[in-house]
Amino acid sequence: MRVVLVAAFTTLLATAVSAASTSIEIILDASRSMTAPFDGTRTRIEGARAALAQVVGSLPAGSRVAFRAYGHQSPTSKHDCDDTALLLPFKPVEQNARGIVSAADKLLVQGYTPITKVLGLAAADFSGGDGSSHVIILVSDGKETCGGDPCATAAALRKADAHLVIHTIGLGVDAAARSELRCIADAGGGHYYDVTSVNELTGALKTAAITPAASASIPKGGTGRLHVLHPGMDGHIVRDAAGNQAGKINMFASDISLPAGTYSVEFGPLAWRGIEVHDKGTTTIDPAQIEIPHLGPVVSVQVVDPETGDVVTKLNSAKSSAAVLPGVYDLHFSGGAVWSSVRLDAGPKIVITPGIIRASAMISIPILNVARQKVGSASSSAPEVPLPPGDYIVKLPKGEKRVTLAAGQLIDLGKF
């Protein structure tokens, strides 16, 4: 009996020591994209708040926990790549649980996604030499938007701190974001969790908090191939883990041979990161394809990343289609009209069909939006004006006419 009691006490003591020697920092994405739908009627940030409220109070007793966020202090228009803050420094979980829930509830969702910088600051939040396990749990729905390489940073941080492990959780992410977040976790000795609901997010947070570092993978040599499906007319630079150009992919050469390793492929100012090429294997990535037909001779459309404001590609009558990273974009028509929040998924080509207002006159006929801002003009030389769906005011010679334009619809106002 005494042996059983001693054994039980020893097990209990070991569990308590293990919990007490764990420091967990939760990082929450509060960038603009976290306003997207998630788990039914909730947004991604609402889902994250709900999951945190369920989880933080049940983290291992005796562990220390901290809370950091990014993207919550500056709107995207400020392009703030320093937008991150440690909202609650490390304290026993019993003392910080309520504070974390409260801090998450107060976050403004508005800014950038500076993952590389955030990881570096988070690693520095831990106390060096305290002997505890250092666990970072990054909850995000997007990709790096500040030009850093979060995969390389995670690897460097892991090398510098043998106690550090970085887990990542992707909230309803696209293929490119999933690849990057998985790469961060792999480089940081952690695990990647893909979630599409609050229940899945709750489970992932609980599991990550108690999951030890993964075994270090041994780099293997050899050569493999990287293949990009339907790369489009634009060229795409391939870079290795050190940021050096390793090749280029285009519509005439859609795959290249590369030494086994981790690579990124650039799509304009954006990059698909964390692409692993294996010896004697072929890694295929599937970007989104967008086509906008019937733009006519004078109208062009810029495909814009709404979080950064970067122009990803430009379409016109000569180049009506392009390959881009999967994601959500705003389409900026050259006259000033904007088609907001167009989702472009990997796979079959997505054809975006504007509506068209047609009017022919010897003089220019202005077309205004409901805010009475000019977004185009029709004339005998260019009678058709492609526009996003919406309400417009056409200033005809005989007076104004209000029209409601649907995608793919032609409204012919005649000749004047």
N, C-alpha and C positions, 0 to 999 in steps of 0.2 A: 504493500500500500504506500509506504514511504517512498519507494522508488518511482511509483506512478506519479505521486504528488510532485516530486522533484523534477521529473521529466516534464510535467505539465507547466510547472513554474518556469522552467528553462525555456520552453517554447514560447510562453507568454512574454517573457523578458526579451527574447530575441525579436519577437514581433514589434514590441514597443520600441526597442532600440532602432530597428529598421525604419519604422515610421518617423521617429524623432530625427533620424539622420537623413531625411529627404527634404529638399527644398524645391518647391514647384512654382514656376512662374508661368501664368496664363497670359497669353498675348491675344488680344481681340482686334480684329480688323473692323475699323469704323470708316472705311473709305466709301466713296459715293455709291459704288456698286452694291453695297450691302443693303440698299433700299429695294433691290430686286425681289420678286416673289420667291417664297420658300415654304414648303410644307403647307399647302392649301392657301389659306387667307393671310398668313403671316408674311412679313418680309424676312430677309436673312438676319438682320440685326435683331428683330423681335424673336426669332427662333433661337438665336444665340443667347439672348437675355433669359428666355424661358429655361433653356438647358442649364445655364449657370446657376439659376435660382434653385434648380433641383440637385445640382451636383456639389457645389462648393462646400456645403455643410456636411457632406458625407465623405470628403477626402480623408485619407488615412489619419487617424487621430495622432496628434503629436507632430505631424509634419508642419513645415513652415511654408507659407504660400504668399505670393506677390501677384500684382495685377498691373499689366501694362496695356496700353491701347495705341493705335495710330490712325491717322486720317480724321481725327475728331476736332482739331483745333483750327484748321484753315480750309476754306472752300477750294475747289479744284482750280478756280481762276487764279489763285496765288501760286500754284505750282510748287507747293511747299514740301520739299523732300526731307525736311527736319521735323515733320509733324508727328511726333510721338512723345509720350510721357509715361513715367512710372507713377501710376495713380495711387497705388498702395504698396509700400515697401514690405519686405518680408516680416511676417509675424506668425505666431502659431495660428493654425487654421481656425481654431475656435474664436480667435480675436478678429480675424479678417474676413470671415465668411459673409457677414451681413454687409460689410463695407464694399466688398467686391460686387455684390448684387446691386447695391445702391449706385455705385460708380458706373456700372454698365448701363443702368437705366437712364443715367443723365448724359450719356454720350451723344454728341451731335454727329450724324453720319454725313460726311461732306467732302473728304479730302482724297489725298493720294495714297499709294501703297508702297512705301519705302521699306520693303522687307529686308533688304541687305543691311541697311543702317539699323533697323529695329533689332535684328538678331545680334549684331555687335554690341548694342547697348544692353540688351537683355542678359547676355553672357557676363557683362561687367557688373550687373546688379547683384550677382551672387557674391558671397563672402569667400575670398580665397583662403585656402588652408583650413576650412572648418570641418573637413572630413566628410561632409554630407554629399549625397547624390544630388546633382544639379539637373533638374528636369525642366525643359522648356516645352510648353504646349502651345503651338501657333494655330489659331483658328482663323481661317481666311477663305475668301471666295474668289480671289483673283491673283493676278500675276504682278511681279515687280514692275513699278511704273517710274522708277527713278534711275534706271540705267545700270544698276549694280548687278553683281552675279551672286545671288543668294546661295546657290549650290556650293560655289567655291568658298564663300564665307563660312557656311556651315561646316565644311570640311576643315577649314583652318581653326575654327573655334573648338571643334572636337579634338583636334590634334594638340591644341594648347591646354585643354582641360580634360584630363582623363575621366573626371567625374561627371562630365556634361553629356546629356542626351537630348536630342531635339526631335520631338514628335510633331507631326503636322496633321491638321484636319481640314479637308476641303468641303465647303458648303455648296452643293449644287454646281460644282465647277465644270468648265468645258475641258476638252482634251488637253489643250495647251497648259492651262492652269494646273490640271492634275499632274501632268508630267513634271512641272516645276516643283510643286509641293512634294511630290514623291522623291524627287532628286534631293531636296533639302533634307528630308527625313533620312534617306539612305546615307547621305554625306555626314549627317549629324548623329549617326548611330541609332536612330529611332525608327518609328513605324509611321506609315501614312494610313489615314482613315478617310474613306470616301463616304459622305453622309448626305442624305436627301430629306431628312425629317428630324424633328426635335428629339424623338425617341432614339434615333440613330446617333445624333450628336451627343445626347446624354450618355449613352453607352460608350461612345468613343472617348469622351472626357474621363469617365471613370476608369476605363481600361488603360488609357495613356498614363494616368497618374500612378499606376502601380506596375507598368511594364518596364523592365530593365532594358539596358542598351542591347541592341542586336550585335551579334558576332561580327567583327570586322571582316569585310570581304577582301580577298586577296586579288589585287589587280592582275588581270591576265593579258598577255600579249596577243599578237595575231592581227588579222585584218578582217573587216566586215564591210557591209555596204549600207548606205543611207539612201532611201528612196522617198521622194516627195510626190504624192499624187497630184495631178493636174496643177503644176506650178504656175501656170498663167504666163503672161507676156513679160512680167517683171522678173528680174534676176534676184536670187536669194543667196546671200552670203552665208556660208557655214563657218562657224568658229569653234575652236577647241576649248577645253576647260580653262586654258590660260588666256583666252580672248584673242588668240591669233587666227587669222583667216586660214581655214583648212581646205577651202574649195568654194565652188559656186554652182548653184543649181538653177536651171531655167527650163523653158519648154522644150528645148532641143537636147538637154542632158538632165533628165529628171532624177538620176541616181549617180552616186559617186562612191569610189572605194576609199575607206578611211581606216587608220589604225584603230583597234578596239579602244573605246573610251567614251566620254560624255561630251556632247556637242550641243550647240544652239544653232537655229536657223533664223535668219532675220527676214521679217516681212515688213518692209519699210522701216519705221522707227521702232517697231515692236519685235520681240524675239520669242521663239518657241524654245524654251530651255529644258535642260535635263534629259536630252535625247541620248539614250544609251545604245552604242553600237558594239556588237559582240563578235568575237572571232568566228569567222565562217558563217555568219548570219546576216540577214537583211532586216533592217529596221525601217518600217514604213510609217510616215506621218501623213495625216489626211487633213489639210487645211480646209477652211470654208471657201466656197466660190460664190461670188456675187456677179450678177449681170443686170445692167439697166439698159434695156433697148429703147429705141425711138427718142434719143436725146436731141436729135437734130443738129444743125451746123453751128449753133451759137451757144448751146447750153452744155455746161459741164457739171459734174457732181463730185464733191470731195467726200471720201469716206473717212469719218473722224472718230477717233477714240474719245468718248464723252468724258472719261476720267482725266485724261491728260491734255485733251485738245489737239493731239498730234494728228496730222493728216496722214493716214495710212496709205492711201492710193487715190488717184484721180481718174474718173471715168468720163468719156466723151464719145462722140460719134465714131472716132477712129479706134478707141479702145473702150469697148462697152463692158468688158468683164475683167476680173482680177481674182487672184488667190490672196486671202487674208487669214490672219489668225481667227479661229472660232471666237465669238464674243458678241457683244452688243455694241452697235455703232449708231452715230447720227449721220445722216446724209445731208450735206450742205449743197443746195443748188446754187449755181452761179448768180442767180438773181437775188439771192438772200433768203429764200424759203428753206426751212429745215424739216426733214422727216426724221423724227426722233425715235430712239430706242428700237432700232431694227436688229433683230437677233439673227445672226449668221452662224449656223451650225456646220460642223464638218460633214462631208458626204456630198450628195448630189447638189448640182448647181442651184442656187436660189435666185430666181428671177424676180427682180423688183420692178413693178410696172407703174410708173407715175400716171396720173391723170393728165389730160391735155385740154387746154383751152385754145380754141381756134377762132381767130378773127382776122380779117384782112382789110387793110385800109391804106391809103396813101400816106397817112400820118401814123405815128406811133400811138398805140392804144395801151395805156398803163394798166397793169394788174396789181392790185393791192391786197394785202392780208387784212384780217379784221382789225388790226391795230393801225390800219391805213399806212402801212409801210410798203413801198414799191418792191415787188418780188419778181417782176418780169414785164415784158411789153410785147405786143403783137403788131405786125405790120405786113404789108404785101410781100416783102422780101423774106420774112420769117413769121408766117401766120400762126404756127403751132408752138405753144409754150408748155413744155412738160413741167408739172408741179406735183408736190406731195398731196395726198388727200386732205381736204379741209375746205373752209369757207373763204371765198374771195370776193373782191369788189372790182368789177371791170368798168373803167371809165370810158364809155362809148361816146361818140360825138353827140348823140341825142340824150345823154344822161348816164347815170351810174346803173349798173346791173349787178345784183348779188347772185352768186352761184355757189352751190355746194358740189365739190368735185370728189369723186370716189376713185380709188386706185383702178387704173385701166380704163377709166371712162373718158370719152371724147365729148366735150361740149362745144358745139359749132355755133358761134354767134353770128356767122354770115359775113357779108361784105359791106363796107361802109365807105 
